[in-house]
Amino acid sequence: MPLNVQDKKAIVADVGAQLAGAQTVVLAEYRGIPVEQLTKLRASARDQGVYLRVLKNTLARRAAQGTQFEPLADSMVGPLIYGISADPIASAKVLQNFAKTQDKLVITAGLYNGKLLDVAGVKALATIPSRDELLSQLLGVMLAPVSAMARVLGAVAAQKAAGAPAPAAAPAEAAAPAAVAAEAAPEAAAEPAAAAPEAGTEANETPAAE
């Protein structure tokens, strides 16, 4: 169904609002892609915060007029799907990842930070890790020393447990010789005391008078 004037104005306003907050726009031909595949692509784009829409190029040029994306006007040729994102790499990543599995999606151009990108430039932009990927990598780097330290401390604790002294029975065993010595001491002391009278008797005996 042909678009009326009001519909066209609404589309231009909607796309213009998206471009106002965008950092990157990627254009791709979608000729011959089944509807169900395009539905999957739209769902993936939505999950990544990418505004994805098939647009008439005349309306897209009108929406881009006066914005940083106006230089893309010359590349707006043929049946195109537009990926627009505030994230600098999201639109490039979504379309490039889809193109890897669907060769009928052909990336034609893009623009990032006021600079026109050819196909190679869009693909290079798509290889940059996303914010979430960078945060995940940073978290991994931060946790790596902690994990290593935990493993070292665990190994030290295991070594100490393996080489720990026997339980508190040892002091009792050490006290046993002292108890034996204490028991033997009275016997040893009694023997000299018993011998003393004999010695004394012999000493006090006087020779018989002749």
C-alpha positions in Angstrom: 0.0 0.0 0.0 1.5 3.4 -1.0 2.3 5.7 1.8 0.4 8.9 2.2 1.9 12.3 3.1 1.2 11.8 6.8 2.7 8.4 6.9 5.9 9.7 5.2 6.1 12.6 7.6 5.7 10.2 10.6 8.5 7.9 9.2 10.9 10.8 8.6 10.2 12.1 12.1 10.7 8.7 13.7 14.0 8.0 11.8 15.2 11.6 12.4 14.7 11.1 16.2 16.7 7.9 16.1 19.5 9.6 14.1 19.6 12.5 16.6 20.8 10.1 19.4 22.9 7.8 17.2 26.6 7.3 16.8 26.6 4.8 14.0 24.4 3.9 10.9 25.0 0.9 8.7 23.4 0.2 5.4 22.8 -3.3 3.9 21.0 -4.8 1.0 18.5 -7.4 1.9 17.2 -8.6 -1.4 16.0 -12.2 -1.4 16.2 -12.8 2.4 13.1 -14.8 3.6 10.7 -12.9 5.9 11.3 -15.3 8.8 15.1 -14.6 8.6 14.4 -10.9 8.6 12.2 -11.4 11.7 15.1 -13.1 13.5 17.4 -10.2 12.4 15.0 -7.7 13.9 14.8 -9.6 17.1 18.6 -9.7 17.4 18.8 -6.0 16.7 16.1 -5.2 19.3 18.0 -7.2 21.9 21.2 -5.2 21.2 19.4 -1.8 21.2 19.7 -1.3 17.5 16.9 0.4 15.5 16.6 -1.7 12.4 14.2 -0.8 9.6 13.6 -1.2 5.9 13.3 2.3 4.5 12.6 4.1 1.2 15.8 5.8 0.4 14.1 9.1 -0.4 12.7 9.2 3.2 16.0 8.1 4.7 17.8 11.0 2.9 15.2 13.4 4.1 15.6 12.2 7.7 19.4 12.4 7.5 19.4 15.9 6.1 21.1 18.3 8.4 22.6 15.6 10.6 26.0 14.1 10.8 24.7 11.2 8.7 23.9 13.3 5.6 27.1 12.2 3.8 25.5 8.7 3.6 23.0 10.0 1.1 25.1 9.0 -1.9 25.2 5.4 -0.6 21.4 5.2 -0.2 20.8 3.2 -3.3 18.9 -0.1 -3.9 16.7 -2.0 -1.4 18.3 -1.2 1.9 17.8 -2.0 5.5 19.1 0.6 8.0 20.8 -0.2 11.3 20.9 2.8 13.6 22.5 2.6 17.1 23.5 4.9 19.9 26.2 2.3 20.8 29.1 3.0 18.4 29.5 -0.7 17.3 26.1 -2.4 18.0 24.6 -1.8 14.5 27.8 -2.9 12.7 28.1 -6.0 14.9 24.4 -7.1 14.5 24.4 -6.8 10.7 27.9 -8.3 10.3 27.1 -11.3 12.5 23.9 -11.9 10.5 25.7 -11.6 7.2 28.0 -14.4 8.3 25.1 -16.8 8.2 23.0 -15.2 5.5 25.0 -14.3 2.4 22.1 -12.5 0.9 22.5 -9.7 3.4 25.2 -7.5 1.8 26.7 -4.6 3.8 27.3 -1.6 1.6 28.3 1.3 3.7 28.2 2.9 7.1 29.1 6.0 9.1 30.6 6.3 12.5 31.5 9.5 14.4 31.1 11.6 11.2 33.3 9.4 9.1 32.1 7.4 6.1 32.9 3.6 6.3 33.2 1.3 3.4 32.4 -2.5 3.7 35.9 -3.2 5.2 35.4 -0.3 7.7 32.1 -1.6 8.9 33.5 -5.1 9.3 36.4 -3.8 11.2 34.1 -1.8 13.5 32.1 -5.0 14.1 35.1 -6.8 15.4 35.6 -4.3 18.3 34.4 -5.8 21.6 31.2 -4.4 22.9 30.9 -2.6 26.2 29.6 -5.7 27.9 32.3 -7.8 26.4 35.0 -5.3 27.6 33.5 -5.3 31.1 33.5 -9.1 31.2 37.1 -9.2 30.1 38.0 -6.5 32.7 36.2 -8.5 35.4 38.1 -11.6 34.4 41.4 -9.8 34.6 40.5 -8.4 38.1 39.4 -11.8 39.4 42.4 -13.7 38.1 44.9 -12.7 40.8 42.2 -13.3 43.5 41.6 -16.8 42.2 45.3 -17.5 42.1 45.8 -16.2 45.6 42.9 -18.4 46.8 44.5 -21.4 45.3 47.8 -20.7 46.9 46.2 -20.2 50.3 44.3 -23.4 49.9 47.5 -25.3 49.1 49.3 -23.8 52.1 46.4 -24.8 54.4 46.4 -28.3 53.0 50.1 -28.6 53.6 49.8 -27.4 57.2 47.0 -29.8 57.8 49.0 -32.7 56.5 52.1 -31.8 58.6 50.3 -30.8 61.8 51.5 -32.4 65.1 49.6 -35.2 66.8 46.7 -34.2 69.1 47.0 -33.2 72.7 47.8 -36.8 73.8 51.5 -36.0 73.5 51.8 -33.9 76.7 50.2 -36.8 78.7 52.7 -39.2 77.3 55.6 -36.9 78.1 54.3 -36.6 81.7 54.4 -40.4 82.2 58.2 -40.7 82.8 58.0 -37.9 85.4 55.3 -39.8 87.2 57.4 -43.0 87.2 60.3 -41.1 88.5 58.1 -39.6 91.3 57.0 -43.1 92.3 60.6 -44.4 92.4 61.8 -41.5 94.5 60.3 -42.6 97.9 61.8 -46.1 97.5 65.2 -44.6 96.8 64.9 -42.3 99.8 63.7 -45.1 102.1 66.7 -47.3 101.5 69.3 -44.9 103.1 66.9 -44.3 106.0 66.7 -48.0 106.8 70.5 -48.4 106.6 71.1 -45.6 109.0 70.3 -47.5 112.2 72.6 -50.4 111.3 75.4 -48.0 110.8 74.6 -46.3 114.0 74.5 -49.5 116.0 77.9 -50.5 114.8 79.3 -47.2 115.6 77.9 -47.1 119.2 79.0 -50.6 120.2 81.8 -50.4 122.7 84.4 -53.1 123.2 83.9 -55.5 126.0 86.0 -54.8 129.1 88.8 -57.1 129.5 
